[in-house]
Every structure is written in C-alpha cells, then in structure tokens.
Amino acid sequence: MGIAMRLSDYLKASDLPYEVVKHAHSGNSIQTAKASNVPANCVAKAVVLEDRYHALMAVLPASRRLELRELRASDGPDLHLATEADLKGLFIDCEPGAVPPVGSVYGLETIWDDSLMEQPEVYFEAGDHETLVRMKTRDFIGLMKGARHMAFSAQMDEERRPLF
C-alpha cells in the first residue's frame, strides 16, 4: 500500500522535507522501531481518544506510554480510548493500526507530547505496516500546524507493555 493518499497530499502541500522509509512488516510501534533499526523514542505513534463530544489524537514516542489522567485533566474526565470500529471510519485510506500521527489530515484535534522535541528526527507510520515517514523534528512540529502540546507520557517500563 505505501503512504496513505491523504497523508501524501498533505505532505506535498506542506512543502516540508521528508523521506519515505520501507521496513519489514510490523504489528505495533515498538516492532516498527526494531524493524526499521530506529530508536523507539524517535518513532511517533498516534493514540486516538474520544468522549461524547469529540475525538482527540495524542501523539507520543513509541518508547513512552500515555498518561490518560494528564489528558483528562485538560480535555475532560470522560476521555477514553477510541474503538477499532471508530477508527476504521476515520482512517479509510490506512491499514488498521497504522494511523499516521498527523490528526489534521483526518480532521482531528491533535496534541503532541513534549518529549518528541528531545530527538533530532521523527519517524511515523505512513498508513500501512511497512512504510515510515522520516522528518527532522522541527519539520514534524511544523506539520502539526499549531496543535497543542504538553507533557502527557511516561517512560515505558521494559517489563510491562502499556495499554496505549
């Protein structure tokens, strides 16, 4: 499949430099980092949350877990993980579980974790399980076009896998 059409169009319109990186098939962001030989803290993953009124894309490094209480404090106590059925309708040009972390492409409010600024480059899913987009971190933040940011993640314990 390669890069999702909507993402491709958005990247071209942004006029920001990026590179497409192919890798062996992977099932999650940690596996993607390993398959690509990229540090997990450089791979940005998307977690889609929702409540009765809106959906929110949270973007954080694959090496970190989402701290839902931090986002609930800013976005409401009813915020919870979106269902696979909800995501299927939103990301029609993407494979399940390979959501690009650029919510504005899909009309979603986006918030990114401050820890993304710690790396010189960001890699992220392009819409399938075998393609990444690589950008300088400053260009990735530019791609976010004014999305909110704050600290809402914690380092992942190697012994435990996060829910998000």
Buried (B, 14 or more C-beta within 10 A) or exposed (E): BEBBEBBBEBBEEBEBEBEEBEBEEBEEBBBBBBBBEBBBBBBBBBBBBBBEEEBBBBBBBBBBBBBBEBBBEEBBEEBEBBEEEEBEEBBEBBBEBBBBBBBBBBEBBBBBBEBBBEBEBBBBBBBBBBBBBBBBBEBBBBBBEEBEBEEBBBEBEEEEEBEB
